[in-house]
Amino acid sequence: MKYVYIALIVVFAGIVLLFKVQNLTSVTVSLFAASVTLPLSVLVLSIYVLGMLTGGMVLALLRALIHRASADR
Protein backbone atom coordinates (compact mmCIF):
# COMPACT_ATOMS: atom_id res chain seq x y z
CA MET A 1 0.00 0.00 0.00
CA LYS A 2 2.96 2.28 0.69
CA TYR A 3 4.05 2.03 -2.95
CA VAL A 4 0.56 2.90 -4.15
CA TYR A 5 0.66 6.15 -2.15
CA ILE A 6 4.11 6.97 -3.49
CA ALA A 7 2.94 6.28 -7.04
CA LEU A 8 -0.11 8.51 -6.55
CA ILE A 9 2.07 11.32 -5.21
CA VAL A 10 4.44 11.01 -8.17
CA VAL A 11 1.54 11.05 -10.66
CA PHE A 12 -0.05 14.05 -8.94
CA ALA A 13 3.27 15.92 -8.89
CA GLY A 14 3.73 15.16 -12.59
CA ILE A 15 0.27 16.50 -13.41
CA VAL A 16 0.95 19.68 -11.40
CA LEU A 17 4.28 20.16 -13.17
CA LEU A 18 2.66 19.61 -16.58
CA PHE A 19 -0.05 22.15 -15.68
CA LYS A 20 2.60 24.67 -14.66
CA VAL A 21 4.61 24.24 -17.86
CA GLN A 22 1.54 24.57 -20.10
CA ASN A 23 0.14 27.68 -18.38
CA LEU A 24 2.94 30.22 -18.47
CA THR A 25 0.74 33.03 -19.81
CA SER A 26 0.84 36.08 -17.54
CA VAL A 27 -2.40 37.48 -16.17
CA THR A 28 -3.08 40.65 -14.22
CA VAL A 29 -5.25 40.53 -11.12
CA SER A 30 -6.61 43.81 -9.78
CA LEU A 31 -8.19 44.48 -6.41
CA PHE A 32 -9.09 48.06 -5.53
CA ALA A 33 -5.96 50.09 -6.41
CA ALA A 34 -3.49 47.20 -6.34
CA SER A 35 -2.69 44.98 -9.30
CA VAL A 36 -0.40 41.98 -9.62
CA THR A 37 0.88 40.30 -12.81
CA LEU A 38 1.83 36.65 -12.47
CA PRO A 39 1.67 33.40 -14.45
CA LEU A 40 -1.74 31.77 -14.69
CA SER A 41 -0.51 28.54 -13.11
CA VAL A 42 0.79 30.40 -10.04
CA LEU A 43 -2.56 32.16 -9.68
CA VAL A 44 -4.56 28.93 -9.91
CA LEU A 45 -2.31 27.07 -7.47
CA SER A 46 -2.38 30.01 -5.04
CA ILE A 47 -6.18 30.10 -5.11
CA TYR A 48 -6.24 26.34 -4.54
CA VAL A 49 -3.97 26.63 -1.49
CA LEU A 50 -6.01 29.54 -0.09
CA GLY A 51 -9.15 27.46 -0.53
CA MET A 52 -7.58 24.55 1.36
CA LEU A 53 -6.52 26.86 4.19
CA THR A 54 -9.91 28.54 4.54
CA GLY A 55 -11.74 25.22 4.27
CA GLY A 56 -9.50 23.75 6.96
CA MET A 57 -10.17 26.72 9.21
CA VAL A 58 -13.93 26.39 8.76
CA LEU A 59 -13.79 22.67 9.56
CA ALA A 60 -11.66 23.33 12.66
CA LEU A 61 -14.12 26.00 13.82
CA LEU A 62 -17.09 23.68 13.30
CA ARG A 63 -15.35 20.85 15.17
CA ALA A 64 -14.58 23.17 18.08
CA LEU A 65 -18.17 24.41 18.20
CA ILE A 66 -19.58 20.87 18.09
CA HIS A 67 -17.11 19.71 20.76
CA ARG A 68 -18.01 22.67 22.99
CA ALA A 69 -21.73 22.08 22.49
CA SER A 70 -21.46 18.38 23.33
CA ALA A 71 -19.31 19.15 26.40
CA ASP A 72 -21.98 21.52 27.76
CA ARG A 73 -24.55 18.73 27.95
Backbone as a ProteinNet text record, in pm:
[ID]
protein_1_A
[PRIMARY]
MKYVYIALIVVFAGIVLLFKVQNLTSVTVSLFAASVTLPLSVLVLSIYVLGMLTGGMVLALLRALIHRASADR
[TERTIARY]
83	0	87.5	204	295.9	338	362	405.1	292.5	169.9	56	49.1	66.1	65.6	180	297	411.3	383.2	327	293.9	190.6	90.2	-10.9	49.6	141.2	207.3	291.7	361.9	444.2	356.7	245.5	153.7	95.1	51.9	-5.3	97.8	220.5	327	355.8	352.9	372.7	263.3	139.2	26.9	39.2	76.6	94.7	206.9	316.6	428.5	388.1	315.1	266.3	173	85	-4.9	74.7	177.5	260.4	332.1	386.9	461.1	367.8	245.6	154.1	81.3	87.4	14.3	109.4	197.6	294.3	246.5	128.5	73.6	55.3	98.3	83.8	-55.7	-111.1	-240.2	-225.1	-310.1	-308.3	-433.3	-414.3	-524.9	-529.1	-645.7	-660.8	-761.7	-728.7	-819.1	-803.4	-909.5	-909.2	-801.1	-699.6	-596	-473.8	-466	-349	-370.2	-262.8	-269.2	-139.2	-152.9	-39.7	-41.2	74.2	87.5	171	114.8	183.3	135.9	210.3	167.5	34.4	-42.3	-173.9	-164.3	-64.8	-50.8	-25.5	52.8	79.1	-49.6	-128.5	-256.2	-351	-364.7	-456.4	-409.9	-281.6	-231	-242.2	-222.5	-238	-382.7	-475.5	-617.8	-654.8	-599.1	-624.3	-574.4	-454.1	-397.3	-478.3	-516.9	-600.8	-734.3	-790.7	-915.1	-897.8	-785	-757.9	-744.1	-672.4	-652.2	-784.2	-864.2	-990.9	-1087.5	-1088.6	-1173.8	-1131.7	-1000.6	-950.4	-986.4	-980.7	-1016.5	-1165.1	-1248.8	-1393	-1422.3	-1357.9	-1379.1	-1331.4	-1216.7	-1166.3	-1261.5	-1315.8	-1411.9	-1538.1	-1588.8	-1708.9	-1683.5	-1567.8	-1535.2	-1528.9	-1468.1	-1458.2	-1596.6	-1682.3	-1817.5	-1897.6	-1885.4	-1957.8	-1903.4	-1772	-1711.5	-1755.7	-1759.5	-1801.4	-1948.5	-2030.5	-2172.7	-2200.3	-2125.2	-2146.3	-2088.1	-1988	-1930.7	-2022.3	-2105.3	-2197.7	-2314	-2339.9	-2455.4	-2428.9
-119.2	0	125.7	114.9	227.6	269.6	172.5	202.5	264.7	229.7	290.4	438.9	474.3	614.9	692	631	696.8	716.9	615.9	627.7	737.4	746.1	850.8	989.4	1003.3	1132	1170.3	1074	1100.8	1140.2	1071.1	1105	1243.9	1273.6	1405.2	1515.4	1493.4	1592.2	1611.3	1505.6	1516.3	1596.6	1575	1650.2	1798	1828.5	1967.7	2032.6	1962	2015.5	2039.1	1945.6	1961.3	2081.6	2099.6	2214.9	2344.6	2347.5	2467.4	2501.1	2401.6	2424.1	2472.4	2421.2	2456.7	2588.2	2645	2768.5	2877.5	2918.9	3022.1	3162.3	3174.5	3303.5	3391	3515.7	3607.8	3669.6	3682.5	3747.7	3856	3956.4	4065.1	4056.7	4056.5	4052.5	4187.4	4250.3	4381.2	4373.5	4437.1	4448.1	4587.3	4665.2	4805.9	4879	4934.4	5009	4923.6	4805.1	4719.9	4625.2	4597.2	4498	4417.9	4290.2	4198.3	4122.1	4109.9	4029.9	3907.2	3789.3	3664.8	3557.5	3448.3	3339.8	3279.1	3235.1	3177.3	3057.1	2973.2	2853.6	2890.4	2995.4	3039.8	3091.6	3164	3216.3	3102.8	3004.7	2893	2812.8	2782.7	2706.7	2786.3	2917.3	3001.3	3001.6	3012	3009.8	2874.2	2767.8	2633.8	2621	2669.2	2662.8	2749.7	2869.1	2954.4	2887.4	2819.1	2745.8	2633.5	2562	2455.3	2512.6	2624.9	2685.8	2733.7	2804.1	2854.2	2740.2	2638	2521.9	2450.2	2437.7	2375	2454.4	2587.5	2671.9	2660.6	2653.4	2639.4	2505.1	2398.2	2267.2	2265	2327.4	2333.1	2411.4	2520.3	2599.5	2519	2449.5	2368	2255.5	2190.9	2084.5	2139	2257.1	2317.3	2352.5	2406.3	2441.1	2316.7	2212	2087	2024.5	2025.8	1971.4	2049.4	2182.6	2266.6	2245.1	2229.2	2207.8	2071.7	1970.3	1838.4	1831.8	1913.3	1915.3	1986.3	2076.9	2151.6	2065	1956.1	1872.9	1793.3
0	0	0	62.9	69.5	-71.1	-158.4	-294.6	-378.1	-345.7	-415	-381.5	-255.4	-215.2	-280.8	-285.7	-349.2	-498.2	-562.1	-704.3	-727.4	-641.8	-655.4	-636.9	-543.6	-521.5	-642.7	-698.4	-817.4	-935.4	-956	-1065.7	-1044	-923.7	-894.3	-915	-869.8	-889.1	-1037.5	-1114.5	-1259	-1326.3	-1285.2	-1341.4	-1306.3	-1182.6	-1140.5	-1220.6	-1239.9	-1317	-1462.6	-1521.1	-1657.5	-1668.8	-1570.6	-1567.8	-1563.7	-1480.4	-1466.5	-1596.2	-1662.4	-1786.4	-1898.4	-1902.5	-2010.1	-1986.8	-1868.4	-1838.4	-1791.5	-1879.6	-1846.8	-1885.7	-1942.3	-1981	-1858.1	-1867.3	-1754.2	-1754.1	-1635.1	-1617.1	-1511.6	-1519.6	-1422.3	-1337.1	-1207.3	-1111.6	-1041.2	-1041.1	-978	-865.1	-754.7	-640.9	-584.9	-592.3	-553.4	-631.8	-568.8	-640.6	-670.7	-614.7	-633.7	-751.3	-823.2	-930	-930	-962.2	-962.4	-1094.8	-1158.9	-1280.5	-1247.8	-1276.1	-1246.5	-1343.3	-1355.8	-1444.7	-1400.3	-1497.1	-1468.8	-1375.5	-1395.5	-1311.3	-1165.6	-1142	-1004.5	-941.8	-1018.3	-968.2	-929.8	-1017.9	-991.1	-869.9	-861.3	-747.1	-617.1	-623.5	-503.7	-455.6	-547.9	-510.8	-451.8	-507	-453.5	-309.3	-284.1	-149	-52.8	-95.1	-9.3	21.9	-76.1	-52.9	47.4	38.5	135.6	276	287.3	419.1	478.9	400.2	454.3	483.4	399.1	426.6	552.6	573.4	696	819.6	806.8	921.4	954.8	852.3	875.7	942.4	894.1	956.4	1101.4	1128.3	1265.8	1355.4	1304.7	1381.6	1409.9	1309.4	1330	1430	1420.9	1516.7	1658.3	1674.9	1807.7	1861.1	1775.8	1819.7	1857.6	1778.9	1809.3	1937	1954.1	2075.6	2198.5	2187.4	2298.6	2331	2226.7	2248.8	2314	2274.1	2332.9	2474.6	2504.8	2639.9	2738.1	2689	2775.9	2824	2757.5	2795.1	2917.1
[MASK]
+++++++++++++++++++++++++++++++++++++++++++++++++++++++++++++++++++++++++

